[in-house]
Amino acid sequence: MTANIDINDVKHHLDTKGLTCPEPVMLLHTAVRDADVGDVIRVEATDPSTQRDIPKFCQFLGHPLLASAHEDELYIYYIRKG
């Protein structure tokens, strides 16, 4: 899933590189809780399980996953707080 994300729309950056399940999702949960409705959160991760966990998190809690990308060993997600 890809979309054009304006860098100015990103209000929060979450670096979870080097962390493994369940830490990236736990930190994302905290970031979403601290964000305002409509804010975009950029998540960077190295754990391949985030490919499954972050979309499920977004779907379950109703936060749109705007885009995701995989570059080498880096997984990037853009989530809008619903």
C-alpha positions, 0 to 999 in steps of 0.5 A: 500500500502506498500513497502520497504523504505530504511530509508536513502532514506528519506530526509524530515520528516513532523510531522502533528500529531494533525492537521486536514484537510486541514493542513496536505496537506497544509504542505505537499505541502510546503514540496514538494515545498522545496524538490528536485526532487526524494527526499522522504518525510515521513509524520506522521499524526493522521487525518483519512482524510489523508487516502483520501487526501494524495493519491489524492494529490499525484495522482493529482500532480504526486508525487508517493506515495511509501508506506502508513501504519496505526498503531493505530492512526498514519498514515504514508506516504512515497512520492517521489517528482516527 
